[in-house]
Amino acid sequence: MWIPDLDGASATLSGRLVEALARDIAAGRLDAGHRLPTHRDLAQRLGIGIGTVTSAYAEAARRGLIEARVGSGSYVAGPAATTREDATIMLSHNIPPLEPSQRRLAATLARLRRRPDLLDALGYAPPPGLPSHRRAAAEWLARHGGPDGVDAERLIVTAGAQQAMALAFQALCAPGDTVLVEAATFFGARTLAQHAGYRLVGVAMDDEGMLPDALDRAAAGGARVLYIVPTLQNPTGRIMSAARRQDIAAIARRRDMFIIEDDVYGSFAGEAAPPPLTGFAPERSFYLSGLSKTVAPGLRTGFLVAPDGPWFERLVAAIRAQSYAPPTLGGLVAAQWIEDGTADAIAAEIAAEVEARTALAVDRLGDRLGPIYSARCPHLWLPMPELDAERLVARALRAGVQLTPASAPIVDPALITGVRLCVGASRSRAELETALHRLQLILAAPQKEPTMDLV
């Protein structure tokens, strides 16, 4: 008789039961074809309701973990649904664990039919987004560390924060223009710059992120735009203090630079994060955020707040020319979740799961990791020389662990090098633990070629 451990991050018993099932499958404690206890037997053994077990089994079947055979029972699904010893484990994508949002989606879709704006989602939205979606976005930012007093009428809903960033860059830059960034920065910004023809210049960092003196020297060359991730900086996880933000804003004002602040991780940091950098220079700051990192990436719901002046109209004109309007169905789910509190519950569960996964990484990799500035940061940094970083990524891939390419976030390798490790991408803690064990062995014996018998 399988007896699951119901200690998990989910807020519900059924959710923790699904977590335990996924964990035991990934760890090999339940093999493919294993017959699971009946709903009644498991409920009695655990002292929980039959309906809780039924709900968990249904969710597990939907996720492909188990198969229900009429007249026979429930069985662990085949190898395609499990983490095999020779499967590649993804630690390269900076996405949140999806189980908290997946578990709630079906019930949410049933509730959407009662929304008065449901049918509006099938037509074109106004270029800045449907009014109800913009109000929900402003409400979310007010609850999760956004700039003070965001006016929904000045907020633009975008197809993810990546589109928000692209719109801000396009409004401020022409091909060939220089954009100042951290020496290691978000790979999406590098991709955008390469596509649009912008020149990125990396600025030196310390434990708080970008150094004001280094920014001032770099800005002396005439750059007009600064792109920066001051909270849980991607890829290093650093958090800029309020005093440092004030210094950066003062330099931007003196050098007449615009700031593009990427705050997609601000919700993870919670009270550990100072107010957004935008608040120190609102007249020259473009603030972007979204739900991809904290709720669900598939919603493709981002937020962009522009400074006063002509910028809002210019951004709206760009949206109208390029895509006419933002997508609405993901925004509809996002608005529902924000309004009824589901998004807060999902974000809290994801943050707790990330914290548990970070603890696993610290336990396995120890001082190989750089400083942990927040236990709820979904990306960790392994500082090391450039060649060592490239070797680690290659050896990890041969051992079945895919890491972010070592060069992907690096703008100036003379200032910083290392490897980013994303703890949210793996499907379960058990899968992450397998990956961390493989990395631990590689790092302990870097000259050895890892093989798949590491586990």
Helices and strands as residue ranges (DSSP letters): H 13-26, H 39-46, H 50-62, E 66-69, E 73-76, G 79-81, E 89-91, H 99-112, G 119-122, H 131-143, G 152-154, E 155-158, H 160-172, E 178-182, H 187-196, E 199-203, E 205-206, E 209-210, H 212-219, E 225-228, H 242-254, E 258-262, H 266-269, G 270-272, G 277-280, G 282-284, E 285-290, G 297-299, E 302-305, H 311-322, H 329-340, H 342-365, G 366-368, E 379-383, H 386-398, E 401-403, E 418-422, H 429-444
